Amino acid sequence: MSATIKQKPQLIILPSRGWQPLNLRELWQFRDLLTTLAGRDLKLRYRQTALGAVWVILQPLIAAGIFSFVFGKVAKLPSDGVPYFVFSFAGLLGWNAFSGTLGKAGSSLVGNANLVSKIYFPRLVLPFATVFSTLMDFGVALTMMAVLMALSHIAPTAGLLLLPVWLFLIITLAIGISLFTSALMVSYRDVGFVVPVMTQFLLYGCPIAYPISAVPHHLRGLYYLNPLASLLEAFRWSLLGRGEMPWSALAYAAAFVGVVFVSGVFAFRKMERKFADVI
């Protein structure tokens, strides 16, 4: 008699080839991993700190205080008719959403090298998971922003309804850029040193310490080539109801964000098949 041997089903995982689009169904299947990684990031970030999550509020408050002294008191830059501290805090709120996402998502692959080299899962989960912690930080800081506005007698306007739109575009731009930088950082660790320097340089090219009105009219076309310039100005306008709304520049910024994000996804998927071997 010959025994019938039943073979167990096998799952063969092959690397993606060519330019692959964003697989939302696959990401949805690993949503539990995404939320687990996001929760772990929040716990690790404030472990063994005396103040814990209070740093989410203290960091922009300290930065706004420095900006107020240097640019408000010393340089006497305009602030669209609101207290300079509130003005700069509103700008930093949007900026921190961008820089925080860019920094955390950019190092997400290298920071989880053990997972990447040993376990199969969509690698896009790692940079996307950082968005959750960014939104948590943003929510806490936004509460502080509401307190500052109340103390300064600044009433919210209907423009506040557009705030989620600007936040979405700002974070999407950061994710799009980080898909390039995180993939490159797997092979070239130098990228991890270049990105913070470029981010710091970009800070002064955005309307955070100063309003758009401080930029000469003949230079604004060049200035708006930076999509963050119009997005951050619109972000602050939605919060404070002051300043200018550069609608044409915002249309360009939205298109720019879309191109960067789609290009980042395709580039990431193109390079991800080598991550486990190189990292």
LODOVO-436750 format. One record per residue (C-alpha): x, y, z; residue in three letters. Coordinates in pm, whole numbers, padded with zeros to 5 digits, always signed. Layout:
N
XYZAla
...
***
This chain:
279
+00000+00000+00000Met
+00126+00338-00082Ser
+00051+00609+00168Ala
-00085+00929+00031Thr
+00126+01216+00151Ile
-00056+01542+00171Lys
+00164+01839+00112Gln
+00106+02152+00312Lys
+00029+02462+00110Pro
+00331+02682+00057Gln
+00344+03057+00036Leu
+00616+03175-00197Ile
+00710+03538-00153Ile
+00876+03698-00452Leu
+01022+04049-00464Pro
+00832+04303-00665Ser
+00972+04376-01007Arg
+00974+04700-01196Gly
+00772+05002-01096Trp
+00497+04890-00862Gln
+00204+05108-00749Pro
+00079+05151-00394Leu
-00096+04829-00285Asn
-00363+04956-00046Leu
-00515+04611+00002Arg
-00184+04470+00124Glu
-00134+04763+00361Leu
-00485+04709+00498Trp
-00406+04343+00568Gln
-00115+04455+00785Phe
-00305+04734+00963Arg
-00252+04566+01302Asp
+00124+04581+01252Leu
+00095+04944+01152Leu
-00092+05042+01469Thr
+00143+04830+01684Thr
+00449+05005+01542Leu
+00287+05344+01593Ala
+00209+05264+01958Gly
+00560+05133+02017Arg
+00707+05454+01876Asp
+00508+05665+02119Leu
+00611+05453+02418Lys
+00981+05443+02330Leu
+01007+05813+02255Arg
+00921+05924+02607Tyr
+01063+05632+02802Arg
+01291+05734+03090Gln
+01209+06104+03052Thr
+01106+06306+03354Ala
+00844+06509+03168Leu
+00726+06247+02921Gly
+00475+06368+02663Ala
+00493+06722+02808Val
+00787+06769+02571Trp
+00536+06773+02285Val
+00417+07110+02420Ile
+00748+07236+02560Leu
+00947+07200+02238Gln
+00735+07436+02024Pro
+00687+07670+02322Leu
+01063+07702+02371Ile
+01120+07744+01997Ala
+00846+08009+01978Ala
+01006+08188+02274Gly
+01344+08197+02097Ile
+01183+08316+01774Phe
+00995+08586+01965Ser
+01314+08724+02115Phe
+01537+08701+01806Val
+01291+08789+01531Phe
+01020+08971+01725Gly
+01214+09180+01978Lys
+01554+09216+01810Val
+01476+09201+01436Ala
+01124+09345+01489Lys
+00969+09142+01209Leu
+00594+09190+01148Pro
+00344+08934+01276Ser
+00019+09020+01095Asp
-00120+09209+01393Gly
-00113+08923+01644Val
+00129+08868+01935Pro
+00454+08742+01789Tyr
+00468+08444+02024Phe
+00128+08320+01903Val
+00224+08398+01542Phe
+00543+08192+01555Ser
+00382+07908+01753Phe
+00117+07872+01481Ala
+00388+07848+01215Gly
+00590+07599+01417Leu
+00281+07382+01462Leu
+00267+07317+01088Gly
+00643+07300+01051Trp
+00680+07038+01325Asn
+00422+06820+01151Ala
+00642+06828+00841Phe
+00986+06795+01000Ser
+00870+06537+01255Gly
+00721+06313+00988Thr
+01022+06358+00760Leu
+01270+06269+01034Gly
+01086+05970+01177Lys
+00972+05824+00845Ala
+01313+05879+00688Gly
+01488+05664+00949Ser
+01207+05408+00984Ser
+01374+05136+00775Leu
+01719+05162+00933Val
+01563+05191+01279Gly
+01376+04864+01224Asn
+01655+04672+01052Ala
+01580+04351+01245Asn
+01222+04346+01124Leu
+01317+04426+00766Val
+01580+04152+00744Ser
+01383+03873+00918Lys
+01010+03920+00867Ile
+00800+03969+00556Tyr
+00557+04258+00556Phe
+00496+04555+00325Pro
+00792+04783+00391Arg
+00570+05084+00331Leu
+00411+05009+00669Val
+00721+05148+00845Leu
+00718+05506+00710Pro
+00338+05522+00717Phe
+00329+05414+01083Ala
+00514+05731+01183Thr
+00216+05941+01074Val
+00016+05824+01376Phe
+00269+05958+01627Ser
+00292+06283+01429Thr
-00085+06325+01452Leu
-00079+06251+01826Met
+00187+06518+01880Asp
-00006+06757+01660Phe
-00327+06705+01857Gly
-00155+06787+02186Val
+00018+07095+02043Ala
-00306+07211+01878Leu
-00472+07210+02220Thr
-00196+07441+02344Met
-00253+07659+02038Met
-00620+07693+02132Ala
-00519+07806+02482Val
-00280+08068+02341Leu
-00548+08199+02106Met
-00797+08225+02391Ala
-00547+08413+02608Leu
-00474+08650+02318Ser
-00846+08699+02242His
-00813+08558+01891Ile
-01140+08401+01778Ala
-01132+08117+01525Pro
-01277+08186+01180Thr
-01442+07974+00911Ala
-01094+07924+00766Gly
-01032+07673+01044Leu
-01237+07423+00842Leu
-00956+07413+00584Leu
-00688+07330+00841Leu
-00715+06949+00785Pro
-00656+07005+00412Val
-00328+07191+00469Trp
-00220+06940+00734Leu
-00289+06652+00496Phe
-00082+06813+00219Leu
+00205+06896+00456Ile
+00226+06541+00595Ile
+00184+06386+00249Thr
+00475+06594+00121Leu
+00689+06478+00414Ala
+00596+06113+00352Ile
+00668+06148-00020Gly
+01017+06286+00045Ile
+01086+06031+00320Ser
+01006+05743+00084Leu
+01308+05853-00118Phe
+01533+05923+00181Thr
+01443+05608+00377Ser
+01509+05386+00075Ala
+01840+05558+00003Leu
+01943+05543+00370Met
+01938+05162+00357Val
+02242+05170+00127Ser
+02384+05513+00207Tyr
+02381+05605+00575Arg
+02515+05951+00485Asp
+02158+06045+00394Val
+02077+06038+00764Gly
+02322+06325+00818Phe
+02226+06526+00511Val
+01850+06536+00573Val
+01862+06723+00910Pro
+02096+06984+00762Val
+01871+07040+00462Met
+01564+07050+00688Thr
+01722+07319+00905Gln
+01808+07520+00595Phe
+01451+07484+00466Leu
+01314+07618+00795Leu
+01434+07969+00714Tyr
+01292+07946+00363Gly
+00941+07907+00503Cys
+00710+08173+00654Pro
+00745+08070+01016Ile
+00943+08353+01174Ala
+00796+08604+00929Tyr
+00476+08645+00723Pro
+00453+08625+00344Ile
+00395+09001+00341Ser
+00758+09047+00447Ala
+00878+08891+00120Val
+00921+09151-00161Pro
+00659+09116-00435His
+00917+09071-00711His
+01062+08770-00526Leu
+00739+08591-00438Arg
+00723+08392-00761Gly
+01063+08245-00679Leu
+00970+08209-00312Tyr
+00658+08007-00392Tyr
+00863+07748-00577Leu
+00899+07606-00229Asn
+00558+07436-00184Pro
+00588+07450+00193Leu
+00586+07830+00180Ala
+00226+07857+00063Ser
+00111+07553+00264Leu
+00246+07689+00594Leu
+00108+08035+00526Glu
-00234+07883+00454Ala
-00200+07668+00767Phe
-00142+07975+00984Arg
-00418+08168+00806Trp
-00664+07891+00894Ser
-00563+07911+01259Leu
-00538+08285+01312Leu
-00750+08428+01031Gly
-00468+08669+00943Arg
-00225+08695+00655Gly
-00257+08621+00285Glu
-00405+08323+00104Met
-00192+08255-00206Pro
-00449+08043-00391Trp
-00254+08008-00716Ser
+00058+07906-00525Ala
-00150+07656-00327Leu
-00270+07493-00649Ala
+00093+07451-00754Tyr
+00181+07316-00408Ala
-00099+07057-00420Ala
+00018+06937-00763Ala
+00378+06928-00641Phe
+00281+06721-00337Val
+00097+06472-00558Gly
+00394+06429-00791Val
+00640+06386-00503Val
+00422+06132-00324Phe
+00351+05918-00632Val
+00717+05932-00739Ser
+00824+05839-00387Gly
+00595+05535-00378Val
+00720+05406-00713Phe
+01086+05466-00621Ala
+01040+05295-00285Phe
+00873+04991-00442Arg
+01149+04976-00702Lys
+01423+04962-00439Met
+01252+04761-00164Glu
+01339+04417-00303Arg
+01701+04479-00197Lys
+01628+04610+00153Phe
+01656+04277+00339Ala
+01991+04195+00177Asp
+02153+04535+00216Val
+02025+04668+00548Ile
***
